Every structure is written in structure tokens, then in C-alpha cells.
Amino acid sequence: MNKKLRLLVTFLGLLFICFSAKPASIADPVPRPVTICSGASIIIKGDQPTALTSTYLWELYYSGSWHPASGTYTEQDYLAASLLNMGESDVVFTLRRKTTVLGVSVYDSYYLVTVQPIVAIQNNSINEPVNSNFCGSGNPGTITGSVALAGNAVILYQWRVSSDGISFSNILGANSKDYAPGPQQESVYLQRVAMTGGCGLATFSNIIQLTVYPVLSNNSISGALLSQICKDTDPSVISGSLPSGGNGGYAYTWQHSTDGVNFSDIPGATGKDYDPPVLLVSTHFRRLSKSGSCDVSLSNVVGFEVLPKLAAVVVRAESIGRDGITFSWDAVPAARGYMVSTDAGRTYSAPSSGANGLSHSISGLKAAAEVRILVKAVGQLSCQEQDEIKDFVSMTLKEFDGIYVPNAFSPNQDGKNDIIYVRGETIRALRFYIYNQWGEQIFYSADPALGWDGTYKGKMVPVGGYVYYLKAVMNNGEELKRKGTITLIR
């Protein structure tokens, strides 16, 4: 191509650029408004160029003239991240683009860029509820938050929830200053985000935890509902299980009761197990377990029935003959039965009247034979028995001696041994006297069928010993005299 042709092409190209660029300039007589936050990575779009090959220069107007914009300013579009506002009020920048094609420059893409300052949000905190720990489930009520501040900006809130306190997610619809989470079935963490509708920095509040512990269970203690022990016996240790649930740490309180209904704390008894002291009365025990908000769990009840020491058996000779003796005794409270021994306690057997009988007969004896007998009461436990049992001695009648006076009687109106008689099958005549301890005669009978009922002048005499004296004439004419003591018991 010759020189003239090249000049013609260049001239025509310049005319094309100049005439085509004017509409863009004319189209932007009024700058377009744009509002951004300080430092925001916002792309401000430049007008579409009319030529494929162009160079660009974005310019800012300040100090009475145009200057190259800050940041990257030679691209088709402009990244506004370099437009900063470090103050507290909005700053407006006037922005344009210079487009050059083949040495011809036009101006387009006019903007008024309002750059808002970044506002720091302050006072964003939430308050832990009064009840934040629950056993099984619970409702913490409304969780209150502070009023966040960011100058005159409107504050927006968003509550978030997490199961681990690290990864949080937004709670749908929870956009108020306060938040009522409702009943909780599991542990969660809560946090509030405060932000503004403009260029405020979103801030995160403190984190609070709502803890839901598993229900306390497996709180049990070993032992029977009622074990029998003797008075002054030290019971075995009551073992307690290790509970489950709660926060994993457990506090214990042991309680005791004498009626199994009204319990009270045992001072100092705060261990998992409990060793009761020597018991004097029947006592029940239970354990209270606590763990975190799980308060309290009651264990089963175990108890010890303290059985009394059995009273000594008081033996008397109920009937004495020439070849045998019948011994008797009154029932002992709480006794289950009785055992007798005629060999000084080496061996024992049930009475002849049965294991629960109140008499024992020995026959096949010789006249004037001495008999020693031991009688002991048998309880629920062997430790109830008397440590020392005294023997009772009696003697069969002598040969041809047909008179017998019991050495004790019990005028208690129970129909048993209430009256003391002079016994004898061959008595022809009788004079029977009884004296008190002062030698005063209080009874007299001349009839073997008339005995003493333990009264004097219509009143019952005191318990104790009384002296008797008798003279009897037997059918064979023999005259007998006897003197002895009678014990009155009730």
C-alpha cells in the first residue's frame, strides 16, 4: 500500500472513532450514582468501547483537576477497593474513564461514588439465663441480649446455634435482640451476630451453653428390706452402686429412719457406701444421689430389725410325785420356742409339751430323787438367748410322804397356777398357815380343797416370798409337819 493510501485509511479511522465516541460522552452528561462501603471489592463497570483495541485511564476529580484513580486504573472496569473512607461520614468521589483509540481520547463512564465508612458495632453481648443446666430436659426461658451500638446505624440481629461450640448455623426467624429457645432436649451453644444494614462490621457475641444432662439412674444400695440382727450388733457395710447420668460427678447423702417413713440425714455420711454403727433399735437406710442439675435420686430402702435379748425363763415345779415331776414356766416375750436340759446344759431337747410348750414332765424317777433342769427361750436368732442360764432344782416325794406344797405360784387371773394348795391324796386333817415377812399370819385353811389366792383382807399382796407352816394327819394316822417358803410371782 502506498503512502497516500495509508494516510487515507488512517484519516477515515480517526473520523470513525471521533464520531462513534461522541454518543458515549453525550450519554453521560450526569454522573451515575453508586454507593459502596469503604474498601469493598466492587467492580464499577465501564461503558462498552466502540473499538476492539483501546486503552483506558480511570480518573478521580479532586483539588480542582482530574488525576489518575488509585489502585488499578487502566482496565476496562474499575475495582473500587482502593476507594477508602477512614472518617465517620460519607465521602463522595467523582470518577470517569478516559478511553483512547489510535491516539484519540474520549471520556465516558462518569460516576459519583459515595463511599460509606466502616462502622464498628459495640456492646454486643448476651446474658446466660438463670437456669442453663437441666436434667433430661428443660426450658431456659428468654435469653436477653444487650442493645448493640453502631453510631446512628440500624442494628440487625441473627441468633445462631451449635452442637459443639465451634460450627454455628443460623436459627431461622431468630432475628430479635432477645431469644426464647423453648424446651431443650439436648445440650447446645448459642451466639448472637449483630450487624448493620450499611457498612457496619458484623460482630459476634459471647457464647453461652445450655446443658442437658441425662436423667440420673442406677442409684441402688445392697441389702434386704429388713434383715434381722441382735441388739448391740454391728451391721455389715451397705454398698451403693455407681449411678449413671447427670454430669458424671456424684454427691451422696445417707439417711436413716426408725419407722421406714420419716427419714433424716446422717451427719458425715456422704460416701458411696455406708457402714452403720452398732444399732440399738430397728433402723432403715437409704441414699440420696445428686449430679449437676439432676437433684435428687432416691435409692431403695434397706433395714435392720433389732431383735431383743430374751428374758430368762422362770421355772417352777408344777407337780411333784414319788416317781416324777412336772416343771412349768410362763411364756417369754418374743420367744419362738423353748429347749430343756437335764444334764447341766450339755444337751438340749424340746420340752415334753412340744417345742412351744410351757411345761416339761420327767417320769420314772426314784423317790426323793433330785432333779436339775435348765430351760432356755429360743428366738429368731441364736444371739437372742441368755448368755447364762440358771438351773432349777426340785426333788421327788419321799417314800410314804404324800404331801406336796409348790414353791411358787402366779395369781394373775390367767387360769394357770392362780391358787396354791397343799397337795396330797391321803390327807385326813389339815392346818395350813401362811405368814408374810413380818411374821403376820395372812392365810389359814383347814381344808385341802381351799387354797390361797394371794390376797389378804381382800387385797392382792406384793410379789415376793412368804413362809408356810402345816400340820397334816394322813389316813394311816401318821402326823406330818412341813415348813417352807412360797414365791408369789405375776
C-alpha positions in Angstrom: 0.0 0.0 0.0 1.4 3.4 -1.0 1.8 6.3 1.3 -1.3 8.1 0.2 -3.5 5.1 0.7 -2.2 4.6 4.2 -3.0 8.2 5.1 -6.5 7.9 3.8 -7.2 4.8 5.9 -5.8 6.5 9.0 -8.0 9.6 8.4 -11.1 7.5 7.8 -10.4 5.5 11.1 -10.0 8.7 13.1 -13.2 10.1 11.7 -15.0 6.8 12.6 -13.7 6.9 16.2 -14.4 10.5 16.8 -18.0 10.3 15.5 -18.7 7.0 17.3 -17.3 8.2 20.7 -19.5 11.2 20.9 -22.7 9.3 21.8 -20.9 7.8 24.9 -19.8 11.2 26.1 -23.2 12.7 25.4 -24.9 9.7 27.1 -23.2 10.6 30.4 -24.0 14.2 31.0 -25.0 13.4 34.6 -22.7 11.0 36.6 -24.3 7.8 37.7 -24.6 7.4 41.5 -23.0 4.4 43.2 -22.8 3.7 46.9 -20.2 1.3 48.3 -18.5 0.5 51.6 -15.0 1.7 52.2 -12.6 -0.9 50.7 -15.3 -3.0 49.2 -14.3 -5.2 46.3 -16.9 -3.7 44.0 -16.4 -3.6 40.2 -17.6 -0.4 38.6 -18.4 -1.2 35.1 -17.1 0.9 32.3 -19.2 1.6 29.1 -18.8 -0.8 26.3 -16.0 0.5 24.0 -16.6 1.2 20.3 -13.3 -0.3 19.2 -11.7 -3.6 19.9 -8.4 -2.0 20.6 -8.5 0.7 23.3 -6.5 1.9 26.3 -8.1 3.1 29.5 -7.4 5.5 32.3 -9.8 5.9 35.2 -9.6 9.3 36.8 -10.7 11.0 40.0 -11.5 14.7 40.3 -10.0 16.4 43.3 -8.1 19.6 44.1 -9.7 21.3 41.0 -8.4 18.9 38.4 -8.5 15.3 37.2 -5.9 12.7 38.5 -5.4 9.1 37.9 -7.5 7.0 40.2 -5.9 4.9 43.0 -5.4 1.2 42.6 -5.7 -0.5 39.3 -7.0 2.2 36.9 -6.0 1.0 33.4 -8.6 -1.7 32.9 -11.9 -1.6 31.1 -13.7 -1.8 34.5 -12.6 -0.3 37.8 -12.1 -2.2 41.1 -13.3 0.2 43.8 -11.4 -1.5 46.6 -9.0 1.4 46.7 -11.7 4.0 47.4 -11.3 4.3 51.2 -13.2 6.3 53.8 -11.4 6.4 57.1 -13.7 9.0 58.6 -17.2 8.8 60.2 -19.2 10.4 57.4 -19.8 9.5 53.8 -17.3 10.6 51.2 -18.2 11.2 47.5 -15.7 10.6 44.7 -16.2 11.8 41.1 -15.0 9.1 38.7 -14.6 9.0 35.0 -12.8 6.9 32.4 -10.6 8.1 29.6 -10.7 5.9 26.5 -8.0 6.2 23.8 -8.2 4.6 20.4 -5.4 5.3 17.9 -4.3 8.4 19.8 -7.8 9.8 20.0 -9.2 10.1 23.6 -12.8 10.4 24.7 -14.3 10.5 28.2 -17.1 8.2 29.3 -18.3 6.1 32.3 -19.0 9.0 34.6 -19.8 8.1 38.3 -20.5 9.7 41.6 -19.2 7.1 44.1 -20.4 7.5 47.6 -18.1 5.7 49.9 -19.5 4.9 53.3 -17.2 4.4 56.3 -16.9 1.1 58.1 -18.8 1.4 61.4 -17.6 -0.7 64.3 -20.5 -2.3 66.2 -20.1 -2.2 70.0 -21.9 -3.7 73.1 -22.9 -7.0 71.5 -23.3 -9.5 74.4 -25.9 -12.0 75.6 -26.8 -13.0 79.1 -26.7 -16.5 80.5 -30.2 -17.5 81.7 -30.8 -18.2 85.4 -31.3 -21.9 84.6 -28.8 -23.1 82.0 -28.4 -26.7 83.3 -31.2 -29.2 83.0 -31.7 -32.9 83.8 -33.4 -34.8 81.0 -35.0 -31.6 79.5 -35.7 -28.0 80.5 -36.7 -24.6 79.3 -34.3 -21.7 80.0 -36.9 -19.1 79.2 -35.9 -15.9 77.3 -32.2 -15.2 76.8 -31.7 -11.5 76.8 -29.1 -9.6 74.8 -27.6 -6.1 75.1 -28.6 -3.3 72.8 -25.7 -3.2 70.2 -24.5 0.2 69.1 -23.0 1.4 65.8 -23.5 5.2 65.6 -26.8 6.0 64.1 -27.0 2.8 62.0 -29.9 0.4 62.4 -28.7 -2.8 64.1 -29.8 -6.2 62.7 -29.5 -9.4 64.8 -29.2 -13.0 63.9 -29.1 -15.8 66.5 -27.0 -18.9 65.8 -26.8 -22.4 67.3 -24.1 -25.0 67.6 -23.8 -28.5 69.0 -20.0 -28.3 69.6 -19.5 -24.6 70.2 -17.4 -24.3 67.0 -19.6 -24.7 64.0 -22.6 -22.4 64.2 -25.7 -22.2 61.9 -28.4 -19.5 61.7 -31.6 -20.1 63.6 -34.5 -19.4 61.2 -36.6 -16.5 62.3 -34.4 -15.7 65.4 -33.7 -12.0 64.5 -34.6 -10.1 67.6 -32.5 -8.6 70.4 -33.6 -11.4 72.7 -34.3 -15.1 72.0 -36.5 -17.7 73.6 -35.2 -21.1 72.5 -38.1 -23.1 74.2 -37.8 -26.6 75.8 -34.4 -28.2 75.3 -33.8 -31.9 74.9 -30.0 -31.8 74.3 -27.1 -29.5 75.0 -26.5 -26.6 72.6 -24.4 -23.5 72.3 -25.9 -20.1 71.4 -24.4 -16.9 69.9 -25.8 -13.7 68.5 -24.5 -11.8 65.5 -25.0 -8.0 65.3 -24.7 -6.2 62.0 -26.0 -3.0 60.3 -27.9 -2.5 57.1 -25.0 -0.3 55.8 -21.2 -0.7 56.2 -21.1 -2.0 59.8 -18.7 -4.7 60.8 -20.6 -7.8 61.9 -19.7 -8.7 65.5 -20.2 -11.9 67.4 -21.4 -12.0 70.9 -20.1 -14.2 73.7 -21.2 -17.9 73.6 -23.4 -19.4 76.2 -24.1 -23.1 76.7 -27.4 -24.8 77.6 -26.5 -28.1 79.1 -29.0 -31.0 79.3 -27.7 -33.9 81.4 -29.0 -37.5 81.1 -31.5 -38.4 83.8 -29.9 -39.8 86.9 -30.3 -43.5 87.2 -28.9 -46.7 88.7 -29.0 -45.4 92.3 -29.3 -48.5 94.4 -28.0 -49.9 97.6 -27.4 -53.5 98.7 -29.3 -55.4 101.4 -32.7 -56.7 102.3 -35.7 -54.7 103.0 -35.5 -55.9 106.6 -32.6 -58.0 107.9 -32.7 -59.4 111.5 -29.9 -58.7 113.9 -29.5 -58.8 117.6 -29.3 -55.7 119.8 -25.8 -54.3 120.1 -24.7 -55.9 116.8 -22.7 -54.0 114.3 -24.4 -54.4 110.9 -22.4 -55.1 107.7 -21.5 -52.3 105.3 -24.2 -51.2 102.9 -22.7 -50.9 99.4 -24.1 -48.4 96.9 -23.9 -48.7 93.2 -22.2 -46.1 91.0 -25.0 -44.1 89.4 -25.2 -43.1 85.8 -26.5 -40.0 84.1 -26.0 -36.4 85.4 -22.7 -34.7 84.7 -20.6 -37.7 85.7 -19.8 -36.4 89.2 -21.9 -37.6 92.1 -22.6 -36.4 95.6 -24.2 -38.7 98.2 -26.3 -38.2 101.4 -27.3 -41.2 103.5 -30.4 -41.0 105.6 -31.9 -43.2 108.4 -35.3 -43.8 109.8 -36.8 -45.8 112.7 -40.2 -46.1 111.1 -39.3 -46.5 107.4 -41.3 -43.4 106.6 -39.7 -40.3 108.1 -36.0 -40.1 107.1 -33.3 -37.7 108.3 -29.7 -37.0 107.1 -26.9 -38.9 108.8 -24.2 -36.3 109.7 -21.0 -37.0 107.8 -22.4 -39.9 105.8 -21.5 -38.7 102.3 -19.7 -41.7 100.7 -20.8 -44.1 98.0 -21.1 -46.8 100.7 -22.1 -46.6 104.4 -21.0 -48.6 107.4 -23.8 -48.4 110.0 -22.8 -48.2 113.7 -23.9 -50.7 116.4 -27.7 -50.5 116.4 -29.9 -50.4 119.5 -33.3 -50.1 117.6 -34.6 -51.2 114.3 -33.4 -48.8 111.6 -33.9 -48.2 107.9 -31.4 -46.6 105.5 -31.5 -45.1 102.0 -29.1 -43.0 99.8 -29.7 -39.7 98.0 -27.6 -39.1 94.9 -27.1 -35.7 93.2 -25.3 -34.8 90.0 -25.3 -31.4 88.3 -28.8 -30.3 87.8 -30.1 -33.8 88.5 -31.3 -33.4 92.1 -32.1 -35.8 93.7 -32.5 -39.6 93.1 -33.7 -41.8 96.0 -32.4 -45.3 96.3 -34.2 -48.3 97.5 -34.6 -48.8 101.3 -32.8 -51.4 103.3 -33.3 -52.0 107.0 -32.2 -53.9 110.1 -34.7 -55.3 112.6 -33.0 -55.3 116.0 -34.3 -58.3 118.0 -34.3 -58.0 121.8 -32.4 -60.2 124.2 -34.8 -62.8 125.5 -35.7 -62.7 129.2 -34.7 -65.6 131.4 -37.2 -68.4 131.9 -38.5 -68.6 135.4 -39.1 -72.3 136.2 -41.3 -73.8 138.9 -42.3 -77.3 139.9 -45.9 -77.6 138.9 -46.5 -81.1 140.2 -44.3 -83.4 142.2 -44.8 -87.1 142.7 -42.8 -90.0 144.1 -41.7 -91.1 140.6 -41.9 -87.9 138.6 -42.0 -84.1 138.4 -43.7 -81.7 136.0 -42.0 -78.3 135.6 -43.7 -75.3 134.1 -42.9 -71.7 133.2 -44.5 -68.6 131.8 -44.2 -67.5 128.2 -41.2 -65.2 127.4 -41.9 -62.3 125.1 -40.6 -62.7 121.5 -39.6 -66.3 122.1 -40.3 -68.8 119.3 -40.0 -71.8 121.5 -38.1 -73.5 124.4 -35.4 -76.0 125.0 -34.7 -78.0 128.2 -31.6 -79.7 129.5 -31.3 -82.2 132.4 -27.5 -82.7 132.0 -26.3 -79.3 133.1 -26.6 -77.8 129.6 -24.5 -80.3 127.7 -27.5 -81.3 125.5 -30.9 -79.7 124.9 -34.1 -81.0 123.6 -37.7 -79.8 123.1 -40.0 -79.9 126.2 -42.3 -82.8 126.6 -45.2 -80.5 125.8 -43.7 -79.6 122.4 -41.3 -77.0 121.1 -43.6 -74.2 122.0 -44.9 -75.8 125.2 -44.6 -74.3 128.6 -44.1 -77.4 130.7 -41.8 -80.4 130.8 -42.5 -83.7 132.6 -39.9 -86.2 133.8 -41.1 -89.6 134.9 -39.5 -92.9 136.0 -37.7 -91.3 138.9 -37.0 -92.8 142.3 -38.5 -91.4 145.5 -36.6 -88.4 146.9 -34.6 -88.1 143.7 -33.1 -84.6 143.0 -33.8 -83.2 139.5 -31.9 -80.2 138.0 -33.4 -78.7 134.9 -32.3 -75.8 132.6 -34.9 -74.1 130.4 -33.9 -71.6 127.8 -36.1 -69.5 125.4 -35.3 -69.7 121.7 -35.6 -66.6 119.5 -35.3 -65.8 115.8 -31.5 -65.7 116.2 -29.2 -67.6 118.5 -27.7 -64.4 119.7 -31.0 -63.6 121.5 -30.6 -66.3 124.0 -29.4 -65.7 127.5 -25.6 -65.9 128.0 -26.0 -67.7 131.3 -29.0 -69.9 132.2 -29.6 -70.9 135.9 -30.8 -74.3 136.7 -33.8 -75.1 138.8 -33.7 -77.9 141.4 -36.6 -80.0 142.7 -37.0 -83.4 144.4 -39.5 -86.1 144.1 -41.5 -87.1 147.2 -40.1 -89.3 149.8 -41.4 -92.8 150.2 -44.8 -92.7 152.1 -44.7 -88.9 152.1 -47.9 -87.9 150.5 -47.8 -84.1 150.9 -46.6 -81.5 148.4 -46.6 -77.7 148.5 -45.5 -75.9 145.3 -42.7 -73.4 145.9 -44.2 -70.7 143.6 -47.5 -69.6 142.1 -48.7 -66.7 139.9 -52.1 -65.3 141.0 -52.5 -63.2 137.8 -56.0 -64.4 136.9 -54.9 -66.2 133.8 -56.3 -69.5 134.9 -52.9 -71.1 135.4 -51.4 -71.6 138.8 -53.5 -68.9 140.3 -54.1 -70.6 143.7 -51.6 -72.5 145.8 -52.9 -75.7 147.5 -51.5 -78.4 149.8 -51.3 -81.4 147.6 -51.9 -84.9 148.9 -54.2 -87.8 148.2 -54.3 -89.3 151.7 -54.8 -86.2 153.9 -57.4 -86.8 156.7 -57.0 -83.4 158.5 -55.0 -80.3 157.7 -54.0 -76.9 159.2 -52.3 -74.7 156.7 -50.8 -71.3 157.7 -49.1 -68.6 155.6 -47.1 -65.6 157.0 -45.6 -62.5 155.5 -42.1 -61.3 156.0 -43.0 -59.6 159.3 -44.4 -62.8 160.7 -48.0 -61.7 160.4 -50.4 -64.6 159.5 -52.2 -63.7 156.3 -53.9 -67.0 155.5 -55.2 -70.1 157.2 -57.0 -73.2 155.8 -58.2 -76.5 157.3 -59.5 -77.8 154.0 -57.1 -79.3 151.4 -59.6 -78.0 148.7 -59.2 -74.4 150.0 -56.0 -72.8 148.7 -54.5 -69.3 149.0 -55.2 -66.9 146.1 -52.5 -64.4 147.0 -54.8 -61.9 148.8 -55.1 -60.6 152.4 -58.1 -58.8 153.6 -59.4 -58.7 150.1 -56.3 -57.1 148.5 -53.6 -58.6 146.5 -50.3 -58.9 148.5 -47.0 -57.8 146.9 -44.8 -60.1 144.9 -42.2 -61.8 147.0 -41.5 -64.7 149.4 -43.9 -66.0 152.0 -43.5 -68.6 154.7 -45.9 -71.5 155.2 -46.4 -74.0 158.0 -48.7 -77.0 158.0 -49.7 -79.9 160.1 -51.4 -82.8 158.5 -52.9 -86.2 159.6 -52.7 -88.9 157.0 -55.3 -91.6 156.5 -52.9 -94.1 158.1 -52.8 -92.0 161.2 -49.4 -90.6 160.5 -48.9 -86.9 161.6 -46.7 -84.8 159.3 -45.3 -81.3 159.7 -43.9 -79.1 156.9 -42.3 -75.7 156.8 -41.1 -73.8 153.8 -41.3 -70.7 151.5 -43.6 -69.9 148.7 -42.7 -67.3 146.0 -45.5 -65.2 144.7 -44.9 -64.1 141.1 -47.1 -62.4 138.4 
